[in-house]
Amino acid sequence: MEQFTHVCLDGILLRSLVAPSAPRTSADLVLPLLFERAGANCRVALIGSTRASLAAAEQAIRAASPNVEVVLSRDGYEELSPPEAMAAAIREADADVVVVGLGAPLQDAYLLALRAHGLRDRVLLTCGGWLDQVSNMRYYPRFAYRLKINWLVRVVREPRRLWRRYTVDAVAAVRRRQQMRRFLLVRGAVPLGVMLRACSPGAVVDRAPESSQVELVKKELVTDAGPRPVVPAARDRRAAAQESYAVAREAVVTALGVTAVD
């Protein structure tokens, strides 16, 4: 946990156990804003999901973010090479942002392994099931958001992969909630603090991200974040990507009821 610079919270159970007042700060909110504010020629690598979902995700990203170029994509099955080989492929593709969607906890361990193999100057993010969802904004039916049963929809769609997460692992999380809180709020306080220190009561928002939350954050960017920064041609793209991620992340927490962070 301490090896991550930022920790986002998603899911009703996790937030209720760790920080009930924390807003959702998941990939479906942060990544669209990161790509929207990315400097010219931002180069992105996508790792995870299936080949069909990756192709659809690439199309959706290009359509929404003309500045972004997907320079590498590898599915999470036959094309998932060991981290050392993948890190070499990412360097060869000269990617600035690497999005890893392999499901927890594999994606977290894999991302840290990529970082250990020389990718410390890239923006590395985990995204859960975002690669499957980005090209299908109706991935969850609207009633699932209202009833807060997104987790159940996922279990019905992928029972073999997810049944354990929402039964055995969920019970274990409840039993170990005090230990988990101590770890996240003490040992992991530096990265988690980015999302929690400035949270105001009642900041949790669970409406459909494609309509209310993303639009709310975009409004925050337009009204309070000022004009998009002009990225000089000579500036390293990866530095621009780091800057864009910071702006996107702060816009998310601010729009969802959070004051200044860091």
DRENPA-3360 file (N, C-alpha, C; in nm, 2 decimals, always signed):
BEGIN
1 = MEQFTHVC = +0.08/-0.12/+0.00/+0.00/+0.00/+0.00/+0.09/+0.13/+0.00 ~ +0.19/+0.13/+0.08/+0.28/+0.25/+0.09/+0.35/+0.27/-0.04 ~ +0.36/+0.17/-0.13/+0.43/+0.19/-0.25/+0.35/+0.27/-0.36 ~ +0.22/+0.29/-0.33/+0.13/+0.37/-0.42/+0.14/+0.52/-0.37 ~ +0.13/+0.61/-0.47/+0.13/+0.75/-0.44/-0.01/+0.80/-0.41 ~ -0.11/+0.73/-0.46/-0.25/+0.77/-0.44/-0.34/+0.65/-0.43 ~ -0.44/+0.65/-0.34/-0.53/+0.54/-0.32/-0.67/+0.59/-0.34 ~ -0.74/+0.53/-0.44/-0.88/+0.57/-0.46/-0.97/+0.47/-0.40;
9 = LDGILLRS = -1.09/+0.51/-0.35/-1.18/+0.42/-0.29/-1.31/+0.41/-0.37 ~ -1.35/+0.28/-0.39/-1.47/+0.25/-0.46/-1.54/+0.13/-0.40 ~ -1.67/+0.12/-0.42/-1.74/+0.00/-0.36/-1.80/+0.04/-0.23 ~ -1.92/+0.00/-0.21/-2.00/+0.03/-0.09/-1.93/-0.03/+0.04 ~ -1.89/-0.16/+0.03/-1.84/-0.23/+0.14/-1.71/-0.17/+0.19 ~ -1.62/-0.15/+0.09/-1.49/-0.09/+0.13/-1.50/+0.05/+0.19 ~ -1.58/+0.13/+0.13/-1.59/+0.27/+0.19/-1.66/+0.27/+0.32 ~ -1.76/+0.18/+0.34/-1.83/+0.18/+0.47/-1.74/+0.12/+0.58;
17 = LVAPSAPR = -1.65/+0.03/+0.54/-1.55/-0.02/+0.64/-1.44/+0.07/+0.68 ~ -1.39/+0.15/+0.58/-1.27/+0.23/+0.60/-1.30/+0.37/+0.62 ~ -1.38/+0.43/+0.53/-1.40/+0.58/+0.54/-1.54/+0.61/+0.48 ~ -1.64/+0.60/+0.56/-1.78/+0.62/+0.51/-1.81/+0.75/+0.45 ~ -1.73/+0.85/+0.49/-1.76/+0.99/+0.43/-1.68/+1.01/+0.30 ~ -1.60/+0.92/+0.26/-1.51/+0.94/+0.14/-1.60/+0.94/+0.01 ~ -1.57/+1.02/-0.08/-1.64/+1.01/-0.21/-1.58/+0.90/-0.30 ~ -1.66/+0.86/-0.40/-1.61/+0.77/-0.50/-1.50/+0.84/-0.58;
25 = TSADLVLP = -1.39/+0.77/-0.59/-1.28/+0.83/-0.67/-1.22/+0.72/-0.75 ~ -1.31/+0.66/-0.83/-1.27/+0.54/-0.91/-1.22/+0.57/-1.05 ~ -1.18/+0.47/-1.12/-1.12/+0.49/-1.26/-1.22/+0.55/-1.35 ~ -1.35/+0.52/-1.34/-1.45/+0.57/-1.43/-1.46/+0.72/-1.42 ~ -1.42/+0.78/-1.31/-1.42/+0.93/-1.29/-1.29/+0.99/-1.32 ~ -1.18/+0.93/-1.28/-1.05/+0.99/-1.29/-0.99/+0.98/-1.43 ~ -1.00/+0.86/-1.49/-0.94/+0.84/-1.62/-0.99/+0.93/-1.73 ~ -1.12/+0.94/-1.75/-1.17/+1.03/-1.85/-1.12/+1.18/-1.84;
33 = LLFERAGA = -1.10/+1.22/-1.72/-1.05/+1.36/-1.70/-0.90/+1.37/-1.73 ~ -0.83/+1.26/-1.69/-0.69/+1.26/-1.72/-0.67/+1.27/-1.87 ~ -0.74/+1.19/-1.95/-0.72/+1.19/-2.09/-0.77/+1.32/-2.15 ~ -0.88/+1.38/-2.09/-0.93/+1.50/-2.15/-0.83/+1.61/-2.13 ~ -0.75/+1.61/-2.02/-0.66/+1.72/-2.00/-0.52/+1.69/-2.04 ~ -0.50/+1.57/-2.10/-0.36/+1.53/-2.14/-0.31/+1.63/-2.24 ~ -0.18/+1.65/-2.24/-0.11/+1.73/-2.34/-0.11/+1.66/-2.47 ~ -0.07/+1.73/-2.57/-0.07/+1.68/-2.71/+0.02/+1.55/-2.72;
41 = NCRVALIG = -0.03/+1.46/-2.79/+0.05/+1.33/-2.82/+0.07/+1.25/-2.69 ~ -0.02/+1.25/-2.60/-0.01/+1.16/-2.49/-0.02/+1.02/-2.53 ~ +0.07/+0.94/-2.49/+0.08/+0.80/-2.54/+0.04/+0.71/-2.42 ~ -0.06/+0.62/-2.45/-0.12/+0.53/-2.35/-0.10/+0.39/-2.38 ~ -0.08/+0.31/-2.28/-0.07/+0.16/-2.29/-0.19/+0.10/-2.21 ~ -0.26/+0.01/-2.26/-0.37/-0.06/-2.20/-0.34/-0.21/-2.17 ~ -0.36/-0.25/-2.05/-0.32/-0.39/-2.02/-0.44/-0.45/-1.95 ~ -0.50/-0.56/-2.00/-0.61/-0.63/-1.93/-0.72/-0.66/-2.02;
49 = STRASLAA = -0.83/-0.72/-1.96/-0.95/-0.75/-2.03/-0.93/-0.85/-2.15 ~ -1.02/-0.85/-2.24/-1.01/-0.93/-2.36/-0.97/-0.85/-2.48 ~ -0.93/-0.92/-2.59/-0.89/-0.84/-2.71/-1.01/-0.76/-2.77 ~ -1.13/-0.82/-2.76/-1.25/-0.75/-2.82/-1.27/-0.62/-2.73 ~ -1.27/-0.63/-2.60/-1.29/-0.52/-2.51/-1.19/-0.41/-2.53 ~ -1.06/-0.46/-2.55/-0.95/-0.36/-2.57/-0.97/-0.28/-2.69 ~ -1.01/-0.35/-2.80/-1.04/-0.28/-2.93/-1.15/-0.17/-2.91 ~ -1.25/-0.21/-2.84/-1.36/-0.12/-2.82/-1.32/+0.00/-2.73;
57 = AEQAIRAA = -1.24/-0.03/-2.63/-1.19/+0.07/-2.54/-1.10/+0.17/-2.61 ~ -1.01/+0.12/-2.70/-0.93/+0.21/-2.78/-1.01/+0.31/-2.86 ~ -1.12/+0.25/-2.93/-1.20/+0.34/-3.01/-1.27/+0.45/-2.92 ~ -1.32/+0.41/-2.80/-1.39/+0.50/-2.72/-1.29/+0.61/-2.66 ~ -1.17/+0.57/-2.63/-1.07/+0.67/-2.58/-1.03/+0.76/-2.69 ~ -1.01/+0.71/-2.81/-0.97/+0.80/-2.92/-1.09/+0.90/-2.96 ~ -1.21/+0.85/-2.95/-1.33/+0.94/-2.99/-1.34/+1.05/-2.88 ~ -1.32/+1.01/-2.75/-1.34/+1.11/-2.65/-1.22/+1.20/-2.63;
65 = SPNVEVVL = -1.10/+1.16/-2.66/-0.98/+1.23/-2.63/-0.89/+1.23/-2.75 ~ -0.90/+1.33/-2.84/-0.82/+1.33/-2.97/-0.67/+1.34/-2.94 ~ -0.63/+1.40/-2.82/-0.49/+1.41/-2.79/-0.42/+1.28/-2.75 ~ -0.50/+1.18/-2.72/-0.45/+1.05/-2.67/-0.43/+0.95/-2.78 ~ -0.31/+0.89/-2.78/-0.28/+0.78/-2.88/-0.25/+0.65/-2.80 ~ -0.33/+0.55/-2.83/-0.31/+0.42/-2.77/-0.20/+0.35/-2.84 ~ -0.08/+0.34/-2.78/+0.04/+0.29/-2.85/+0.07/+0.14/-2.82 ~ +0.00/+0.09/-2.72/+0.02/-0.05/-2.68/-0.10/-0.10/-2.61;
73 = SRDGYEEL = -0.14/-0.22/-2.65/-0.26/-0.29/-2.58/-0.23/-0.44/-2.57 ~ -0.25/-0.49/-2.46/-0.23/-0.63/-2.43/-0.34/-0.69/-2.35 ~ -0.40/-0.80/-2.39/-0.51/-0.85/-2.32/-0.46/-0.92/-2.19 ~ -0.55/-0.95/-2.10/-0.51/-1.01/-1.97/-0.50/-1.16/-1.97 ~ -0.49/-1.22/-2.09/-0.49/-1.36/-2.10/-0.36/-1.41/-2.18 ~ -0.38/-1.44/-2.31/-0.27/-1.49/-2.38/-0.16/-1.39/-2.40 ~ -0.19/-1.26/-2.40/-0.09/-1.16/-2.43/-0.03/-1.10/-2.30 ~ -0.06/-1.15/-2.19/-0.01/-1.10/-2.06/+0.13/-1.16/-2.03;
81 = SPPEAMAA = +0.23/-1.09/-2.06/+0.37/-1.14/-2.04/+0.41/-1.11/-1.90 ~ +0.53/-1.17/-1.86/+0.58/-1.14/-1.73/+0.61/-0.99/-1.72 ~ +0.61/-0.93/-1.60/+0.63/-0.79/-1.59/+0.75/-0.73/-1.65 ~ +0.86/-0.80/-1.64/+0.99/-0.75/-1.70/+0.98/-0.74/-1.85 ~ +0.92/-0.84/-1.92/+0.90/-0.83/-2.06/+0.80/-0.72/-2.10 ~ +0.69/-0.71/-2.02/+0.59/-0.60/-2.04/+0.65/-0.46/-2.03 ~ +0.73/-0.45/-1.92/+0.80/-0.32/-1.90/+0.89/-0.28/-2.02 ~ +0.96/-0.38/-2.08/+1.04/-0.35/-2.19/+0.95/-0.31/-2.31;
89 = AIREADAD = +0.84/-0.38/-2.33/+0.75/-0.34/-2.44/+0.69/-0.20/-2.42 ~ +0.66/-0.16/-2.30/+0.61/-0.03/-2.27/+0.71/+0.08/-2.30 ~ +0.84/+0.05/-2.26/+0.95/+0.14/-2.29/+0.97/+0.16/-2.44 ~ +0.96/+0.04/-2.51/+0.98/+0.05/-2.66/+0.87/+0.13/-2.73 ~ +0.74/+0.11/-2.67/+0.63/+0.19/-2.73/+0.63/+0.33/-2.68 ~ +0.72/+0.37/-2.58/+0.73/+0.50/-2.53/+0.60/+0.56/-2.48 ~ +0.53/+0.47/-2.40/+0.40/+0.51/-2.34/+0.42/+0.60/-2.22 ~ +0.34/+0.70/-2.20/+0.35/+0.79/-2.09/+0.25/+0.75/-1.98;
97 = VVVVGLGA = +0.14/+0.69/-2.01/+0.04/+0.65/-1.91/+0.01/+0.50/-1.93 ~ +0.01/+0.42/-1.83/-0.01/+0.28/-1.83/-0.13/+0.25/-1.75 ~ -0.23/+0.19/-1.81/-0.36/+0.15/-1.74/-0.37/+0.00/-1.73 ~ -0.38/-0.05/-1.61/-0.37/-0.19/-1.59/-0.51/-0.24/-1.53 ~ -0.58/-0.32/-1.60/-0.71/-0.37/-1.55/-0.72/-0.52/-1.55 ~ -0.66/-0.58/-1.45/-0.65/-0.72/-1.43/-0.73/-0.77/-1.32 ~ -0.80/-0.68/-1.25/-0.88/-0.73/-1.13/-0.78/-0.73/-1.01 ~ -0.84/-0.70/-0.89/-0.76/-0.71/-0.77/-0.75/-0.85/-0.72;
105 = PLQDAYLL = -0.64/-0.89/-0.65/-0.52/-0.81/-0.63/-0.41/-0.82/-0.74 ~ -0.44/-0.90/-0.84/-0.34/-0.92/-0.95/-0.29/-0.79/-1.01 ~ -0.39/-0.70/-1.04/-0.35/-0.58/-1.11/-0.25/-0.49/-1.02 ~ -0.27/-0.50/-0.89/-0.19/-0.42/-0.80/-0.05/-0.47/-0.79 ~ -0.04/-0.60/-0.78/+0.10/-0.66/-0.78/+0.17/-0.65/-0.91 ~ +0.09/-0.66/-1.02/+0.15/-0.65/-1.15/+0.20/-0.51/-1.18 ~ +0.12/-0.41/-1.14/+0.16/-0.27/-1.16/+0.29/-0.24/-1.08 ~ +0.30/-0.28/-0.95/+0.42/-0.26/-0.87/+0.54/-0.33/-0.93;
113 = ALRAHGLR = +0.51/-0.44/-0.99/+0.63/-0.51/-1.06/+0.67/-0.43/-1.18 ~ +0.58/-0.38/-1.26/+0.62/-0.29/-1.37/+0.70/-0.17/-1.32 ~ +0.66/-0.11/-1.22/+0.73/+0.00/-1.16/+0.87/-0.04/-1.12 ~ +0.88/-0.16/-1.06/+1.01/-0.21/-1.02/+1.11/-0.24/-1.13 ~ +1.05/-0.26/-1.25/+1.13/-0.29/-1.37/+1.15/-0.16/-1.45 ~ +1.16/-0.05/-1.39/+1.21/+0.07/-1.45/+1.11/+0.17/-1.51 ~ +0.98/+0.16/-1.46/+0.88/+0.25/-1.52/+0.84/+0.36/-1.41 ~ +0.93/+0.40/-1.33/+0.90/+0.50/-1.23/+0.87/+0.64/-1.28;
121 = DRVLLTCG = +0.90/+0.66/-1.41/+0.87/+0.80/-1.46/+0.74/+0.80/-1.54 ~ +0.67/+0.69/-1.54/+0.54/+0.68/-1.61/+0.42/+0.70/-1.51 ~ +0.30/+0.74/-1.56/+0.19/+0.74/-1.47/+0.13/+0.60/-1.48 ~ +0.13/+0.52/-1.37/+0.08/+0.39/-1.37/-0.05/+0.38/-1.29 ~ -0.16/+0.33/-1.34/-0.29/+0.33/-1.27/-0.35/+0.19/-1.29 ~ -0.42/+0.15/-1.18/-0.51/+0.03/-1.19/-0.65/+0.08/-1.22 ~ -0.73/-0.01/-1.29/-0.86/+0.04/-1.33/-0.97/-0.06/-1.31 ~ -0.94/-0.18/-1.25/-1.05/-0.27/-1.23/-1.11/-0.31/-1.36;
129 = GWLDQVSN = -1.25/-0.30/-1.37/-1.32/-0.34/-1.49/-1.35/-0.23/-1.59 ~ -1.28/-0.12/-1.57/-1.30/+0.00/-1.66/-1.28/-0.03/-1.81 ~ -1.18/-0.12/-1.84/-1.16/-0.15/-1.98/-1.28/-0.22/-2.04 ~ -1.36/-0.29/-1.97/-1.48/-0.35/-2.02/-1.59/-0.25/-2.03 ~ -1.59/-0.15/-1.94/-1.71/-0.06/-1.93/-1.70/+0.07/-2.01 ~ -1.57/+0.11/-2.04/-1.56/+0.24/-2.11/-1.63/+0.25/-2.24 ~ -1.64/+0.14/-2.31/-1.70/+0.15/-2.44/-1.85/+0.12/-2.44 ~ -1.90/+0.08/-2.31/-2.04/+0.05/-2.30/-2.09/+0.12/-2.17;
137 = MRYYPRFA = -2.14/+0.24/-2.19/-2.19/+0.32/-2.08/-2.31/+0.27/-2.01 ~ -2.37/+0.16/-2.07/-2.49/+0.09/-2.01/-2.44/-0.04/-1.96 ~ -2.32/-0.05/-1.92/-2.27/-0.18/-1.87/-2.35/-0.22/-1.74 ~ -2.38/-0.12/-1.66/-2.47/-0.14/-1.55/-2.60/-0.08/-1.58 ~ -2.71/-0.15/-1.56/-2.85/-0.09/-1.58/-2.87/+0.02/-1.47 ~ -2.95/+0.12/-1.51/-2.97/+0.24/-1.42/-3.02/+0.20/-1.28 ~ -3.10/+0.10/-1.28/-3.16/+0.07/-1.15/-3.05/+0.01/-1.05 ~ -2.94/-0.04/-1.11/-2.83/-0.09/-1.02/-2.77/+0.02/-0.94;
145 = YRLKINWL = -2.75/+0.14/-1.00/-2.70/+0.26/-0.93/-2.79/+0.30/-0.82 ~ -2.92/+0.31/-0.85/-3.02/+0.35/-0.76/-3.03/+0.26/-0.64 ~ -3.02/+0.13/-0.66/-3.04/+0.03/-0.56/-2.90/-0.01/-0.50 ~ -2.79/+0.04/-0.56/-2.66/+0.01/-0.51/-2.63/-0.14/-0.51 ~ -2.66/-0.20/-0.63/-2.63/-0.34/-0.64/-2.55/-0.37/-0.77 ~ -2.46/-0.27/-0.80/-2.36/-0.30/-0.91/-2.29/-0.42/-0.89 ~ -2.25/-0.45/-0.76/-2.17/-0.57/-0.73/-2.25/-0.70/-0.77 ~ -2.38/-0.70/-0.75/-2.46/-0.81/-0.78/-2.47/-0.83/-0.93;
153 = VRVVREPR = -2.48/-0.72/-1.00/-2.48/-0.73/-1.15/-2.36/-0.80/-1.20 ~ -2.24/-0.76/-1.14/-2.12/-0.82/-1.19/-2.11/-0.96/-1.15 ~ -2.16/-1.00/-1.03/-2.15/-1.14/-0.99/-2.24/-1.23/-1.09 ~ -2.36/-1.18/-1.13/-2.44/-1.25/-1.22/-2.38/-1.27/-1.36 ~ -2.30/-1.16/-1.40/-2.24/-1.17/-1.53/-2.11/-1.25/-1.53 ~ -2.04/-1.25/-1.42/-1.91/-1.33/-1.41/-1.90/-1.41/-1.28 ~ -1.99/-1.51/-1.27/-2.00/-1.58/-1.14/-1.87/-1.65/-1.11 ~ -1.81/-1.72/-1.21/-1.69/-1.80/-1.18/-1.57/-1.71/-1.13;
161 = RLWRRYTV = -1.56/-1.59/-1.18/-1.45/-1.51/-1.14/-1.47/-1.43/-1.01 ~ -1.60/-1.39/-0.99/-1.63/-1.30/-0.88/-1.70/-1.35/-0.76 ~ -1.75/-1.48/-0.76/-1.83/-1.52/-0.65/-1.75/-1.52/-0.52 ~ -1.62/-1.55/-0.53/-1.54/-1.56/-0.41/-1.52/-1.42/-0.35 ~ -1.50/-1.32/-0.44/-1.47/-1.18/-0.39/-1.59/-1.13/-0.31 ~ -1.71/-1.16/-0.35/-1.82/-1.10/-0.29/-1.89/-1.19/-0.18 ~ -1.82/-1.30/-0.15/-1.87/-1.39/-0.05/-1.75/-1.41/+0.05 ~ -1.66/-1.50/+0.02/-1.55/-1.53/+0.12/-1.47/-1.41/+0.15;
169 = DAVAAVRR = -1.42/-1.34/+0.04/-1.34/-1.22/+0.07/-1.41/-1.11/+0.14 ~ -1.54/-1.09/+0.11/-1.62/-0.99/+0.17/-1.63/-1.02/+0.32 ~ -1.66/-1.14/+0.36/-1.68/-1.18/+0.50/-1.54/-1.16/+0.57 ~ -1.43/-1.20/+0.50/-1.30/-1.18/+0.56/-1.27/-1.03/+0.59 ~ -1.31/-0.95/+0.49/-1.29/-0.80/+0.51/-1.37/-0.75/+0.63 ~ -1.49/-0.79/+0.65/-1.57/-0.75/+0.76/-1.50/-0.79/+0.89 ~ -1.46/-0.92/+0.90/-1.39/-0.97/+1.02/-1.26/-0.90/+1.05 ~ -1.20/-0.85/+0.95/-1.07/-0.79/+0.97/-1.07/-0.63/+0.95;
177 = RQQMRRFL = -1.19/-0.58/+0.96/-1.21/-0.44/+0.93/-1.12/-0.35/+1.02 ~ -1.11/-0.38/+1.15/-1.02/-0.30/+1.24/-0.88/-0.30/+1.19 ~ -0.83/-0.42/+1.16/-0.69/-0.43/+1.11/-0.68/-0.36/+0.98 ~ -0.78/-0.37/+0.89/-0.77/-0.30/+0.76/-0.77/-0.15/+0.78 ~ -0.86/-0.10/+0.87/-0.86/+0.05/+0.90/-0.73/+0.10/+0.95 ~ -0.67/+0.02/+1.05/-0.54/+0.06/+1.10/-0.44/+0.07/+0.99 ~ -0.44/-0.03/+0.90/-0.34/-0.03/+0.80/-0.36/+0.08/+0.70 ~ -0.48/+0.10/+0.66/-0.51/+0.21/+0.56/-0.49/+0.35/+0.62;
185 = LVRGAVPL = -0.53/+0.37/+0.74/-0.53/+0.50/+0.80/-0.41/+0.54/+0.88 ~ -0.32/+0.44/+0.90/-0.19/+0.46/+0.97/-0.08/+0.44/+0.88 ~ -0.05/+0.31/+0.85/+0.06/+0.28/+0.76/+0.04/+0.33/+0.62 ~ -0.08/+0.33/+0.58/-0.11/+0.38/+0.44/-0.17/+0.52/+0.44 ~ -0.14/+0.59/+0.55/-0.21/+0.72/+0.56/-0.16/+0.82/+0.46 ~ -0.03/+0.81/+0.41/+0.02/+0.91/+0.32/-0.06/+0.90/+0.18 ~ -0.07/+0.79/+0.11/-0.14/+0.79/-0.01/-0.29/+0.80/+0.01 ~ -0.35/+0.73/+0.11/-0.49/+0.74/+0.13/-0.53/+0.88/+0.18;
193 = GVMLRACS = -0.45/+0.95/+0.24/-0.48/+1.08/+0.29/-0.51/+1.18/+0.18 ~ -0.46/+1.16/+0.06/-0.49/+1.24/-0.05/-0.64/+1.24/-0.08 ~ -0.71/+1.13/-0.06/-0.85/+1.12/-0.08/-0.94/+1.14/+0.04 ~ -0.88/+1.13/+0.16/-0.96/+1.14/+0.28/-0.94/+1.27/+0.37 ~ -0.83/+1.33/+0.37/-0.80/+1.44/+0.46/-0.91/+1.55/+0.45 ~ -0.94/+1.58/+0.32/-1.03/+1.70/+0.30/-1.18/+1.66/+0.28 ~ -1.21/+1.53/+0.30/-1.35/+1.49/+0.27/-1.45/+1.56/+0.37 ~ -1.55/+1.61/+0.32/-1.66/+1.67/+0.40/-1.77/+1.57/+0.42;
201 = PGAVVDRA = -1.85/+1.58/+0.53/-1.96/+1.48/+0.55/-2.06/+1.49/+0.44 ~ -2.11/+1.37/+0.40/-2.21/+1.36/+0.30/-2.15/+1.37/+0.16 ~ -2.02/+1.35/+0.14/-1.96/+1.36/+0.01/-1.98/+1.24/-0.08 ~ -2.03/+1.13/-0.02/-2.05/+1.01/-0.10/-2.15/+1.03/-0.21 ~ -2.12/+1.00/-0.33/-2.21/+1.01/-0.45/-2.21/+0.88/-0.52 ~ -2.33/+0.82/-0.54/-2.34/+0.69/-0.61/-2.42/+0.69/-0.73 ~ -2.45/+0.81/-0.79/-2.53/+0.81/-0.91/-2.45/+0.76/-1.03 ~ -2.52/+0.74/-1.14/-2.45/+0.68/-1.26/-2.34/+0.78/-1.31;
209 = PESSQVEL = -2.21/+0.73/-1.32/-2.10/+0.81/-1.35/-2.11/+0.88/-1.49 ~ -2.18/+0.81/-1.59/-2.18/+0.86/-1.72/-2.27/+0.98/-1.73 ~ -2.36/+1.01/-1.64/-2.44/+1.12/-1.64/-2.41/+1.23/-1.54 ~ -2.42/+1.20/-1.41/-2.41/+1.30/-1.31/-2.27/+1.33/-1.27 ~ -2.20/+1.23/-1.23/-2.07/+1.25/-1.17/-1.97/+1.31/-1.26 ~ -1.95/+1.25/-1.38/-1.86/+1.30/-1.48/-1.89/+1.44/-1.52 ~ -2.02/+1.47/-1.54/-2.06/+1.61/-1.58/-2.03/+1.71/-1.47 ~ -2.05/+1.66/-1.34/-2.02/+1.75/-1.23/-1.87/+1.78/-1.22;
217 = VKKELVTD = -1.79/+1.68/-1.24/-1.65/+1.71/-1.24/-1.60/+1.79/-1.36 ~ -1.66/+1.77/-1.48/-1.62/+1.85/-1.59/-1.66/+2.00/-1.56 ~ -1.77/+2.02/-1.50/-1.81/+2.16/-1.46/-1.71/+2.22/-1.37 ~ -1.66/+2.14/-1.27/-1.56/+2.19/-1.18/-1.44/+2.23/-1.26 ~ -1.40/+2.15/-1.36/-1.28/+2.18/-1.43/-1.30/+2.32/-1.51 ~ -1.42/+2.34/-1.56/-1.44/+2.46/-1.64/-1.45/+2.58/-1.56 ~ -1.51/+2.57/-1.44/-1.54/+2.69/-1.36/-1.43/+2.72/-1.26 ~ -1.36/+2.62/-1.21/-1.27/+2.65/-1.10/-1.12/+2.62/-1.13;
225 = AGPRPVVP = -1.10/+2.53/-1.23/-0.96/+2.49/-1.26/-0.89/+2.58/-1.36 ~ -0.97/+2.67/-1.42/-0.91/+2.76/-1.51/-0.89/+2.70/-1.65 ~ -0.83/+2.77/-1.74/-0.80/+2.71/-1.87/-0.70/+2.60/-1.87 ~ -0.71/+2.51/-1.97/-0.61/+2.40/-1.98/-0.47/+2.46/-1.99 ~ -0.38/+2.40/-1.91/-0.24/+2.44/-1.92/-0.19/+2.42/-2.06 ~ -0.11/+2.52/-2.11/-0.04/+2.51/-2.24/+0.09/+2.43/-2.21 ~ +0.10/+2.32/-2.28/+0.22/+2.23/-2.26/+0.33/+2.27/-2.36 ~ +0.44/+2.33/-2.33/+0.54/+2.36/-2.42/+0.59/+2.23/-2.50;
233 = AARDRRAA = +0.62/+2.25/-2.62/+0.66/+2.14/-2.70/+0.78/+2.07/-2.65 ~ +0.87/+2.14/-2.59/+0.99/+2.09/-2.54/+0.97/+2.01/-2.41 ~ +0.86/+2.03/-2.34/+0.84/+1.96/-2.21/+0.82/+1.81/-2.23 ~ +0.88/+1.73/-2.14/+0.87/+1.59/-2.16/+0.72/+1.55/-2.14 ~ +0.67/+1.46/-2.23/+0.53/+1.42/-2.22/+0.49/+1.36/-2.09 ~ +0.59/+1.28/-2.04/+0.55/+1.21/-1.91/+0.53/+1.31/-1.80 ~ +0.61/+1.42/-1.80/+0.59/+1.52/-1.69/+0.45/+1.58/-1.71 ~ +0.41/+1.60/-1.84/+0.27/+1.65/-1.86/+0.17/+1.56/-1.82;
241 = AQESYAVA = +0.19/+1.43/-1.84/+0.09/+1.33/-1.80/+0.08/+1.32/-1.65 ~ +0.19/+1.34/-1.57/+0.18/+1.34/-1.43/+0.10/+1.46/-1.38 ~ +0.12/+1.58/-1.45/+0.05/+1.70/-1.42/-0.10/+1.68/-1.44 ~ -0.13/+1.62/-1.56/-0.27/+1.60/-1.59/-0.34/+1.51/-1.50 ~ -0.27/+1.41/-1.45/-0.33/+1.31/-1.35/-0.36/+1.39/-1.22 ~ -0.27/+1.47/-1.18/-0.29/+1.54/-1.05/-0.41/+1.64/-1.06 ~ -0.42/+1.71/-1.18/-0.53/+1.80/-1.20/-0.67/+1.72/-1.20 ~ -0.67/+1.61/-1.27/-0.79/+1.53/-1.28/-0.83/+1.47/-1.15;
249 = REAVVTAL = -0.74/+1.42/-1.07/-0.77/+1.36/-0.94/-0.82/+1.47/-0.85 ~ -0.76/+1.59/-0.85/-0.81/+1.70/-0.76/-0.95/+1.75/-0.80 ~ -0.97/+1.75/-0.93/-1.10/+1.79/-0.98/-1.21/+1.69/-0.94 ~ -1.18/+1.56/-0.94/-1.28/+1.46/-0.89/-1.31/+1.49/-0.75 ~ -1.22/+1.49/-0.66/-1.25/+1.51/-0.52/-1.31/+1.64/-0.48 ~ -1.27/+1.74/-0.56/-1.33/+1.88/-0.53/-1.48/+1.88/-0.57 ~ -1.51/+1.83/-0.69/-1.64/+1.83/-0.74/-1.74/+1.74/-0.66 ~ -1.68/+1.64/-0.59/-1.77/+1.55/-0.51/-1.77/+1.59/-0.37;
257 = GVTAVD = -1.74/+1.71/-0.34/-1.75/+1.76/-0.20/-1.63/+1.77/-0.12 ~ -1.52/+1.79/-0.18/-1.39/+1.79/-0.12/-1.32/+1.93/-0.14 ~ -1.25/+1.97/-0.04/-1.17/+2.10/-0.05/-1.03/+2.06/-0.10 ~ -0.94/+2.16/-0.09/-0.80/+2.14/-0.14/-0.73/+2.02/-0.08 ~ -0.66/+1.95/-0.16/-0.58/+1.83/-0.10/-0.43/+1.86/-0.12 ~ -0.36/+1.77/-0.05/-0.21/+1.78/-0.05/-0.17/+1.91/+0.02;
% end
